[in-house]
Amino acid sequence: MNMLTYKAHPTMQAASASTNPVPPKSYNFSLEDMKNTKIFNNQPASPLYSVVTDIKSDKRTDIFDVRGNRLLARVDRRDILPDTITFPNRNSGSSIHISKWLQKSKLEDGHHIHSIETAHGTYVWKSDAAYRLALYRKGDMSKPVAHLQQGTRTQNFAVIMQEEAELIRDDVIVSFLILEQRLRISEKHIVVGGAAMLEQSRTVLGNHVNTP
């Protein structure tokens, strides 16, 4: 008896793929500390990234790709001069101002965004009432490709990434660490400064903050 085989039409295959999207991945933090923590996917004992800040100066933070056994990026915070970032495998290993890599601008609605140029295009971080920090592809602010998940009793503090963000995962992690740390510093200043400073800042999650 002859067996007939049928090959699915390309449109049918595409439809099937669209109905079964790749689930997002959660990159969990061992500590809610943007200067000293480990970041892992599913196995806490086997972190993907390690974030370490010099204890004495508290000015230099190294971000390591643990499994690749390499320094991914180095952030130097300075009191007077602009903060810098160094990628050993970019710019011939020379440091650049963070503002040149993570470029700040403003949308028409007044929200500040920070853009990063990647090998897969330009992406922007935005902070608003819906998301404390969320990453979008430039020109498409309808749905984030990555966002912060706040830590609670039932879930880890984590960065949630869609499949698209996985292509630029290192850039996502490094830029998130910088921006989340800045948000925390701004919020701390608000608490110290009181109501006067509160009115001078912009709204994020019901609070008023302004990231440098």
Salt bridges, closest charged atoms under 4 A:
ASP58 OD2 - LYS35 NZ 2.84
ASP62 OD1 - ARG74 NE 2.60
ASP65 OD2 - ARG70 NE 3.06
ASP76 OD1 - ARG60 NE 2.72
ASP79 OD1 - LYS59 NZ 2.52
ASP109 OD2 - HIS111 ND1 3.20
ASP128 OD2 - LYS126 NZ 2.40
GLU164 OE2 - ARG137 NE 2.68
ASP170 OD2 - ARG70 NH2 3.08
ASP171 OD1 - ARG90 NH2 2.81
GLU180 OE1 - ARG132 NE 2.96
GLU180 OE2 - ARG184 NE 2.79
GLU187 OE2 - ARG132 NH1 2.64
